[in-house]
Amino acid sequence: MIVVNINNSVLLRPEHLDASKLSQSQVLNFLDVLSGFVEPIEIFYLWRPQLKDIKDDMVLEVAVNGQADVIVTFNTKDFKPSIHKFNLELMLPNQFLKEIQNGNT
């Protein structure tokens, strides 16, 4: 399982829209399509606090409770302090896409 850290408010920042060359409606459409493929994870155990940001803790909890192998995020520096405790790997989105292209996921 792979956990992708997606935050609408972050994805819709002007600098991210410029970098992606996508409009706000295209990003929201992508998220709508993506939501059809996600698997809800029930949280059985809270692991807080592990990280500085409570929102990052929530992502980490989903990864641990969902028995993920990888967290895909641009925010790798904030996850690094605790990621090894849970035997998780961190990947930047471009690394993840390369892994998919190479058939390694």
trRosetta pair geometry for C-beta under 8 A, 3 or more apart (Angstrom, degrees):
i j d omega theta_ij theta_ji phi_ij phi_ji
1 39 7.7 -88 -131 54 119 132
1 66 5.3 -124 127 141 157 104
1 67 6.0 95 28 88 129 69
1 68 4.4 -92 98 -104 96 63
1 69 6.5 139 58 3 53 78
2 68 6.1 98 -116 -152 16 106
2 69 6.7 -39 -82 54 64 85
2 70 4.8 -13 -123 67 85 102
2 71 7.8 159 -168 -94 64 23
2 72 6.1 29 174 -14 110 112
2 96 7.5 114 -164 -143 144 127
2 105 6.9 -2 -51 -163 140 126
3 59 6.4 139 148 -176 132 84
3 62 5.7 135 -128 105 136 104
3 63 4.2 -97 0 -88 153 89
3 66 6.6 128 -71 63 109 137
3 68 4.5 -43 -19 -102 100 166
3 70 7.1 -169 33 96 67 54
3 71 4.9 -21 73 -110 104 71
3 72 7.1 -177 91 21 49 72
4 71 7.8 156 -91 -163 24 53
4 72 4.6 -19 -110 63 72 110
4 73 7.5 155 -161 -66 47 68
5 59 5.0 10 -105 -133 102 149
5 71 6.4 43 -33 179 105 97
5 72 6.7 -158 14 86 76 55
5 73 3.7 24 32 -96 131 110
5 74 7.8 -123 79 23 118 64
5 75 6.4 -79 103 34 159 112
6 11 6.7 5 -163 -41 80 133
6 31 6.8 157 165 -117 141 105
6 34 7.4 139 -71 116 172 155
7 10 4.0 60 82 13 109 112
7 11 6.5 166 81 -12 54 87
7 55 7.4 43 -98 170 135 137
8 11 5.8 -61 -140 42 29 107
8 12 5.9 13 167 -9 67 116
8 28 7.7 43 -136 -100 109 81
8 31 6.9 21 -93 -97 92 170
9 12 6.3 -63 -139 44 24 103
9 13 7.4 51 153 -51 56 84
10 13 6.0 -28 -164 -14 37 113
10 16 6.8 85 152 -31 63 161
11 16 5.8 -134 -156 123 34 148
11 27 5.4 167 145 -177 115 135
11 31 7.5 145 81 -60 164 125
12 16 7.1 20 26 69 5 120
12 17 6.7 24 -155 -53 42 111
12 24 5.6 49 -138 -127 102 96
12 27 6.2 177 -85 91 75 151
12 28 7.9 32 -84 -57 117 89
13 16 4.6 80 62 10 88 106
13 17 7.0 -161 88 -7 42 86
14 17 5.7 -57 -145 38 32 110
14 18 6.2 34 156 -20 67 106
15 18 5.6 -51 -147 36 31 114
15 19 6.3 31 154 -19 64 107
16 19 5.6 -50 -142 37 34 111
16 20 6.1 23 160 -10 66 110
17 20 6.1 -62 -141 45 27 102
17 22 6.1 -108 -147 73 68 69
17 23 7.0 36 -160 -134 117 22
17 24 6.4 -30 -107 -65 139 67
17 27 6.9 -89 -103 -31 88 138
18 21 7.4 19 -179 -72 30 48
20 27 7.2 85 92 -82 156 108
22 26 4.2 -128 -171 88 99 129
22 27 5.3 118 120 -54 129 84
22 30 7.6 -13 -169 -16 157 135
23 26 4.6 100 52 3 76 102
23 27 7.2 -140 94 -3 42 84
24 27 5.8 -55 -151 36 33 110
24 28 6.3 29 153 -15 66 108
25 28 5.7 -54 -144 41 33 110
25 29 6.1 39 153 -24 65 105
26 29 5.5 -51 -146 35 31 114
26 30 6.5 37 152 -22 63 102
27 30 5.6 -50 -152 32 32 114
27 31 6.6 30 151 -16 64 104
28 31 5.6 -52 -149 37 35 112
28 32 6.5 41 150 -23 65 102
29 32 5.5 -50 -150 32 34 115
29 33 6.5 32 152 -16 65 103
30 33 5.8 -57 -151 38 32 109
30 34 6.1 33 151 -20 67 109
31 34 5.4 -51 -141 39 33 115
31 35 6.3 44 155 -31 64 100
32 35 5.8 -49 -154 23 29 115
32 36 7.7 33 148 -22 56 97
33 36 6.0 -52 -171 20 40 114
33 37 7.7 19 144 -7 64 106
34 37 6.0 -70 -163 39 44 105
34 38 6.6 48 148 -38 76 103
35 38 5.8 -44 -142 15 40 116
39 66 7.5 132 93 -142 108 125
41 62 5.0 119 66 -153 143 82
41 65 5.4 125 161 100 118 106
41 66 4.0 -65 -114 -72 141 108
42 65 7.0 -126 90 158 47 130
43 46 6.8 47 163 -75 122 68
43 61 5.8 20 -127 151 118 118
43 62 7.2 -64 -82 -88 97 59
43 65 5.2 -116 -120 -62 54 173
44 65 5.7 154 23 -136 81 112
45 61 8.0 -154 92 -150 60 96
45 64 7.7 -79 76 116 101 120
45 65 6.6 174 43 -90 75 100
46 61 6.3 -19 -135 -122 53 136
47 50 5.5 2 135 -34 100 127
47 57 7.0 -162 85 -167 85 90
47 60 6.3 -102 79 117 133 108
47 61 5.2 -176 28 -95 101 81
47 64 5.8 66 -30 40 149 160
47 86 7.8 9 -144 -77 163 132
48 54 7.1 29 -132 -133 133 79
48 57 4.7 63 -101 174 95 143
48 61 7.1 -30 -41 -62 86 125
49 54 7.4 -65 -115 -97 99 73
49 57 6.0 -72 -134 -97 59 147
50 57 5.7 142 39 -117 87 90
50 60 5.7 -106 66 104 140 161
50 81 7.9 169 157 97 78 99
50 82 4.2 83 167 -131 111 167
50 85 7.5 -141 -146 53 125 145
51 56 4.3 -83 105 100 152 121
51 57 5.1 -162 41 -66 98 74
51 60 6.3 150 -13 -16 126 144
51 78 6.0 69 -169 161 124 90
51 79 6.7 -32 -103 -104 139 47
51 81 6.8 143 -111 60 73 112
51 82 5.8 -107 -66 13 82 135
52 56 7.2 37 58 42 64 137
52 78 6.3 -101 40 -149 105 100
53 56 4.2 82 74 5 100 107
53 57 7.0 -163 97 -10 53 82
53 78 6.1 -2 16 -174 118 143
54 57 5.2 -46 -150 31 40 119
54 58 6.7 46 150 -24 65 96
55 58 5.7 -45 -155 27 36 113
55 59 7.0 37 147 -16 62 100
56 59 5.6 -50 -154 34 40 112
56 60 6.3 41 149 -19 68 105
56 75 6.8 -128 -102 127 114 141
56 78 5.2 -116 -102 131 161 124
56 79 6.3 -150 -169 -78 120 77
57 60 5.5 -55 -148 39 33 113
57 61 6.3 38 153 -23 66 104
58 61 5.6 -50 -147 33 32 114
58 62 6.7 33 154 -18 63 102
59 62 5.9 -54 -154 34 32 110
59 63 6.5 32 150 -19 64 107
59 71 6.6 90 149 -145 112 129
59 73 7.3 61 165 -70 158 144
59 79 7.8 -71 93 -94 124 119
60 63 5.6 -56 -150 36 33 113
60 64 6.3 27 155 -16 68 107
60 71 7.4 -30 -96 -81 58 153
60 79 6.9 168 -78 -131 106 96
60 82 6.6 15 -135 99 153 129
60 83 7.9 -125 -120 -93 110 64
60 86 7.2 151 -171 8 97 160
60 88 8.0 -155 -139 20 79 164
61 64 5.9 -56 -143 39 30 106
61 65 5.9 19 163 -8 67 113
62 65 6.1 -60 -137 47 26 103
62 66 5.6 12 165 -7 64 120
62 68 7.6 44 119 -19 72 132
63 66 6.1 -67 -137 48 19 101
63 68 4.0 -74 -154 39 75 133
63 71 5.2 -42 -92 -75 150 105
63 86 7.1 96 109 128 109 147
63 88 5.8 41 150 -113 135 148
64 67 7.7 23 177 -74 30 36
64 68 7.5 -54 -51 30 23 91
64 86 5.1 -85 -97 -147 103 140
64 88 7.7 -83 -76 -51 71 129
68 71 6.6 83 121 -64 144 69
68 88 6.4 36 96 -123 95 111
69 88 7.0 153 174 -134 25 63
69 89 6.2 4 150 23 73 105
70 88 6.8 143 -106 -171 21 82
70 89 4.7 -32 -104 72 76 97
70 90 7.3 143 -158 -101 72 15
70 91 5.5 2 -170 4 121 115
70 96 7.3 144 146 -106 143 108
70 105 7.9 -68 19 -127 151 108
71 79 6.2 -147 87 -157 146 163
71 83 7.2 -121 27 -122 127 115
71 88 5.8 37 -10 163 100 131
71 89 7.5 -179 24 86 65 48
71 90 5.6 -23 67 -109 92 66
71 91 7.4 168 82 27 44 70
72 91 5.1 -28 -106 75 73 96
72 92 7.5 44 -157 156 72 10
72 93 5.8 84 173 -90 107 60
72 96 4.6 13 -119 -58 127 156
73 76 6.3 158 86 -62 92 60
73 79 6.7 109 60 -17 140 142
73 90 7.0 -58 44 -154 94 95
73 91 8.0 109 25 72 53 51
73 92 7.6 -64 83 -113 37 43
73 93 7.7 33 -113 -45 5 82
74 92 6.4 53 -107 -138 51 83
74 93 6.7 -24 -62 -7 79 105
75 78 5.0 -24 165 32 102 114
75 79 6.5 100 114 -17 85 101
76 79 5.9 -71 -152 43 38 106
76 80 6.2 56 155 -48 73 97
76 90 4.8 117 -132 156 98 139
76 92 6.5 -59 -38 -69 129 80
77 80 5.9 -35 -149 3 32 120
78 81 7.9 -48 179 12 35 100
79 82 6.9 -88 -172 54 53 83
79 83 5.1 60 148 -59 92 113
79 90 5.6 149 92 -97 131 132
80 83 5.8 -48 -126 9 27 118
80 90 6.9 -64 -80 -7 69 159
82 85 5.3 -42 -170 20 67 121
82 86 7.1 36 147 -2 84 106
83 86 6.5 -81 -166 46 37 95
83 88 4.9 -102 -167 73 84 100
83 89 7.6 86 167 -112 126 10
83 90 5.6 -51 -130 -40 165 108
84 87 7.3 37 -166 -77 42 35
84 88 7.8 -117 -78 45 23 67
91 95 4.4 -135 -166 88 95 119
91 96 4.6 116 123 -60 133 88
91 99 7.2 -47 -146 -6 157 139
92 95 4.7 94 55 5 78 105
92 96 7.1 -146 92 -7 40 88
93 96 5.5 -56 -148 36 34 115
93 97 6.3 34 156 -20 68 103
94 97 5.7 -49 -146 35 34 112
94 98 6.5 38 153 -20 64 102
95 98 5.7 -56 -154 35 32 112
95 99 6.5 34 149 -21 65 104
96 99 5.6 -53 -152 33 33 114
96 100 6.6 35 150 -19 65 102
96 105 7.5 47 -163 -71 75 145
97 100 5.5 -49 -150 34 35 113
97 101 6.4 36 152 -19 66 104
98 101 5.6 -53 -147 37 33 112
98 102 6.2 21 156 -10 66 110
99 102 5.9 -63 -145 46 29 103
99 104 4.4 -90 -163 70 81 108
99 105 5.1 86 131 -43 109 102
100 103 7.6 36 179 -72 31 26
100 104 7.6 -89 -62 49 20 70
100 105 5.4 -27 -88 20 64 130
